[in-house]
């Protein structure tokens, strides 16, 4: 009875927070026009005059940010108009300068006039460049200030207002192309994810409860994860770990305790089961395998594009391919890891293999899914496997590509690899190759049509031991 009452209370609170007065007001900025902004600012003034302390505080912050972002955008657009006018004048001056360098009817050229024209054209462009650089810096600060306000809304559980204003910021940043456009914490992909979570949260919580009552703990776990319910995820996960032990799958139970951040329980169970084989892990159907594996995968953004990585240890530890992570001098590039919900984290390179294309990264993030690494002995020709990776740079949920092990051990580029029958892309590099028990049998390296190469499990385990 208490659980039921708590459940409906949660739904009531979520509903109230998502449908707040502040959210309804900023929703009028769906079309980011100046006249709409003026109307919203007027309504915010009323909220500030008549609201309670919490409403007044948030409304003031939103009012300030909306006013400043539109004001700064107007300044940028006006400066761009002036820059365009200067460019027209500069081109005319250059045209005049080239004309003065041509001999006239007397065979003479006017070098002095031409030199002054070219100098004046350069000066006009220099003025535009300086203005562009200054405004780019100001714009960066303005966007950061706006996103700080979004953080306040997130802390205050003002989900509707948060996403409405995040969409406003994206729209304004996209149309201010004259200045450098900063990378946003809430880009379109993250906004879509969070809107879907808002729309589906009540339904997911209900489905999680029904699945748990029906005994389908694996499905209930995933619904709680989708809904962002840490409490539900832990409660069902703990029950599922106990059931896995009873059914004779200690490997799956250990992995689950590690996912839940219960390292002590995982270590205790591992001590009682020092030898884990394939049979120590529960076999999963296609849908369950995807629910088990996909959330542990991340997109790694590099200067050359993007590739795939996956968490192998709780605390933000992940693996990917090392090629492209460092410059020619061996210094780490600026790397960004994108999670399923669109959140972005700077990544640090912890280490990489001298001879193999594998590296370990670290981000400051917890409460994520992780994948166990299998043994070299489990690689067999004819074994069915699945690749989970990011072929598309705009999606934060990996796609599943089925395949088959053709040759378990086959040296390639001086690396111990497996040859697989599957097609992958550049974006799949670093992606996990898993068996039907959700264990990593390899890391995708490269492929030609119909044939792929993956760094095999033994090399991965050897790297982890030396890390």
N, C-alpha and C positions, 0 to 999 in steps of 0.2 A: 504493500500500500504506500509506504514512504517513497519507494522508487517511482511509482506511478505519479504521485503528487509532485515529486521533484521534476519528473519529465515534463508534465504539463506546465509547471511553473517556468521551466527553461524555455518552452515554446512561447509562453506569454511574454517573457522578458525580451527574447530575440525579436518577436514581432513588434514590440513597442520601440525597441532601439532602431530597427531597420526603417520604421515608418515615422520618424520624428518630424517635428515641425521644421527644424532646420533643414532636413533633407528635402522636404517639399518646397521650401523657398529656393534653394540653390538649383533644384531641378529645372527651374525656369531659365537656366543658363544652358540648356541643351543646345540651343543655337547661340554660340558665343558672340553675340552682337553687343555693341556699346549701349543701345537703348535697353536691351534686356538687363545688362549689368546695372544701369541706373535704376531700373525698377526693383531689382533684387536688393541693391544698396538701401533703397527707401524702406523696404520691408524689414531689412536687418536693423535699420534705425528704430523701427517700432518695437522689435524684439528687445533691443538694448534698453529702450525706455520702459518697457512693461514686464520684462521677463525676470525670472529668479536669478540667483547669483551664478549658477552653472550656465544658464542660457546666455546671460549677459557676457560672461567671459568668452564663451565660444563664438558668439555672434560678433563680438568686437574683433576677434582674431580673423574670422572669415571676412568681415567687412574690410579690414585693413588689407588683407591679401588680394581680394578681388579688385579693389580700387587701385592698388599698386601694380598688379600684373597688367591691367588694361592700360594704365598710364604709361608704363614702360614700353608696352607694345606700340602704343601710339607714337612715342618718341622714336622708336626704332623705324617705324614705317615712314615717319616724316624725314628722318635722317637719310633713309634709303632714297626717297624722292630727290633730296638735294644731291645725293651721290650720283643718281642717274642723270640729273641735270649737269653736274660737273663732268660726267663721262661724255655727254654730248658735246660740251664745250671742248674737252680734251681732244676728242676725235677731229673736231673742226680745226683746232690749232695744229694738230699733226698733219692734217690735209693741207693747211696753208703752208706749213713748214716744208713739206715735200714739193709744193708748187714753187716756193721761193728757191729751192735748190735746183730747179730746172732753168736752163739758160733762157733769158728773155730775147726779144728781137735783136738786141744789141750783143747777144752772146754772153751776158753777164748773169751772175747768180747773187742772191742776197743771203750770204751766210749768217750775218748778224741777226737778221729778222727770223731766219729759220731756226737758229740756235735759241732765240728767245721764245719762239713758239713751242719748240720741243720742251724747253725748260718749264714754261708755264703749264703745259699739258701734264708733265711729270709732277709738278706741284699740286695740281688739282687732284690727281690720283692719289698722291701721298696724303692729302687732307682727308680723302675718303677712306683710305686704309687705316689711318689713325683713329678716325671716328668709328670705324667698324671694329677695330681691336678694343677700343674703350667700351663700346656698347656691348661687345661680347662678354667682357668681364662683368659689367653691370648686370647683364642678363643672367649670367651664371649665378650671381649672388641672389638675384630676384627669384629665380626658380628654386634655389636651395631654401630660401625663406618661405616660399609657398609650400614646398614639400614638408617643411618643419610644421607648418600649420596642419597639413594633412596627417602628420604623425600625431598631433594633438587630438584630431578627430578620431583617429584609430584607437588611441588610448581611451577616449571617452565613449567608445562603442557607437559612434555616429556613422554607421556603415553607409547609409544612403547618401548622406552629405559628402562623405569621403570619396565615394566613387563618382558622384556627380562632378565634384570639383577636380578630381583627377582627370576625368574626361575633358573638362574645360582646359586644364593645363596642357594636355596632349594636343588638343586642337590649336591652341595659341602657339605652342612651340613649333608645330608643324608648319604654320603659316609665317613664322618669322625666320625665313631661310637666309636672310641677308647676314645675320649674325651666327656665330657658332652655336649649334644646337646641343645642349647637354643631354647626357643619357639619364633617362627618368627612372626613378624607383618604381613608379606606377606607369608602365607602358601599356599599350593596347592589349597585349597578350595577358598581362596580369589583371587588368581591369575586367576582361572577359571571364577569366577564371573566378575572380572574386564575385562577380555578378551571378555567375552560375552557382557558386557556393551559397550566396544569399538566397537565390531563388529555390535552391534544392535542399537547403539545410534542414528545414522542418521535415521534409519528406524523407531525407536520408536518416535522420534521427528516428523517425517512425519505422522505417524499413530495418534499421539496425536492431531496434527493440524486437520487432517481429522475428527477424532472423535468429537472434539470440534465444528467444522463446522456443523457436523451432529446432534449436540445437545446431544450426549452421553458424558456428562461431567464426569461421574464416570469413564468411560473407559479412557478418555483423561487424567484425574488426575493420573491414574495408569501408563500410558505410560510416562508422564512427570517424575513421581517418578522413574521409571525404568531407564530413561535416565539421572537421576541426575540433572534435571533442576529445581532448587528451584523457579525460577521466573515463569516458566510455571505452576508448581504445585500450587503456591500461587494464580496466576491469575485465573486458572480454579476452584480451591478450593473455592475462595471467591464468584465466580459466582454460584457455586453449592450450597453453604450455603444459598445464597439469594433465590435460587429456592426452596430449601427444606422448607424454612419458608413459602413461598407462597403456597406450596402444603400441608402445615399443619403438617410438621415433625420438630418441634423445637428441639427435643432431638438430632436428627441426625445433625442438623445445629450447635448446641452447641458443639457437639463432634468434628465437622469439624473445627470450629473456634479454638478450643483448639489444634487440630493437627497442625494448621497453626501458633500456638504461639500467637494468638490474644485473650489473656485472657480477655481484656476489653470488646470486642464484645461478647465473650461467656458469661461473667458475666451479661452484659446488657440484653442479650436474656434470660438468666436463671431467671433474676429478673421479666421479663415480663411473664415467664412461670414457676411459682414456683412448679407446680405439673406436673411431667413427668410420663406418663404411657407407656405401650408397644406401644400403638397407636401413641405415639410421635416420634417413630423411624420408618424409612422406611424399609419395608420388602425387602430382597435382594434375587436374584436368586443364585444358587450354585456358579457360576463363580464370580459374584460380591461379594458374601460373602467371598470367598477365597481371592480376591484382597483387601477386606476391613480388614480382620482379620490377615492373615499370616504375613504381614510386621510389625505388632505390637508385634510379638513373637520373643523371643531371646533364644539362647542356653546358659545355665549357667553351667560352668565347675567347678566341685568340686573335692576334693581329691578322692572321691569315684566314679567318672565318670562324668556324665552330666545329667541335667534335663532341664525342660522348664520353662520359665518365660514370662511375658508380661507387656508392659508399660500401666500404668493406669493414669499417669499424665505427662504433658509436663515437660521437664527438666531432663529426665533420671531416673524417678521414676518407678520402676517395682515391680511386685509381683511374688512369687514362693513359693514352700513348704519350711518350715524351717528345716526339718530333714536333717542332713548331712551338714549344713552350719557352724556348730560350733563343736569344739572338746569336749572331755569329761569334760574339765574344764570350758566350756562355752565361750571360746575365738573363735572369728570368724576365719574360715579357710581362706586361700588365695583363693579368688573367681575371676573368669574371665567371663565376659559376651561377647558372640560372636554375632555380628549383621549379618544381611542378606548378606552384602557384604564382610564378613569375618573379619572386623575390630574387635579388641579385646580391652576391657576396664576392668581395675580392678574395682571390685564392693565393696561397703561398705554396711554392714548390718545396716539399719536404725532402725529396730525394728522387734520383732516377738511376736506372740500370746503366752500367757502362757499355754492355754489349747488346742489350735487348731494348725494344721500343716500349718501355713502360716507365711510368712515373707515379709518385704519390703526391697528392695535394691536400691542403688543409684549409677549411673555412671555419669561421666562428658560428657554428650552428649545431644544435642538438635536436633530439626527438625526430630522427629520420629512420627510414628503413635501411637495412643492410643485407648484403648477399654473402653467403658462405662460399669458400673456394673449395672445389673438389680435388681429388687426387689424380695424378697422372695415370694410375692404373685403371681409372674409370673410363678413359678414352678408348673407345672401340669402333672399328669400322662398321658402318651401318647404323650407328646410334643416331637417333633423332635429336636435334638441338634447335634452339631458338635464339635469334639475335634480337636484342632490344636496343635501339639507337635512334638518333635524331637526324633523319635525312633532310628534314625541313628546318630552316633557321627560325621560322615563325611559330612553331609549335613547341610547347614545353612538356608535352606528354610523348614518350617514345613510341615508335611503331614496332610491331613484332614481325620478324621475318623468319619463317621456318626454314630449316635446312637439315643436312645429313652429313655425318662425318665420313669422308671418303678414305683418308689416310690419317691414322691417329698421330703418328710421328713422322714428320717430313721436314728436313732442314731446308730453310729458305732465308736468303740474305744473312747467313751465319746465325740464324736463330732457330730454336726448337719450336716448330709450328705444327699445327694440324691443318690438313687440307679439307675444305668443306664444300659441299654442294649448296651454295646459296649466293644471292646477289646482294652486295652492300654498296654504300656510297662513301664519299669522303667524310660526310657528316657522321657516319657510323664509327669512324676510327675511335678506338678506345672503348667501344661498347662491349658489354658482357655477352658471351656465348654461354647459355645455360642449358642444363638438361631438364627433364620433366620434373625433377625434384627441386628445381630452383637453385641449383648449385652452379657456380661459375666454372666452366671447363676451358675457357679461353678468352682472350681479348682480341677483338677484331682489329686486323692490321690493314689489309688491302684486298682487292679482288679484281679479277677479270670476269668477263661474262660467264656466269654460272659456277665459277670457282673462287673461293675466298680463302684467305689465310688468317689464322688466329694464333697468337702466342699461347702455347699450351699451359695447362694447369700447373705442371711441375715447375716451370720457369716462374710462374706467378708466385707460388708458395716460397720458392727460393729467394725471390726478391723481398718478400714480406719478412722473412726471417732475418735478412741483413739490414732491413730498414731501421 
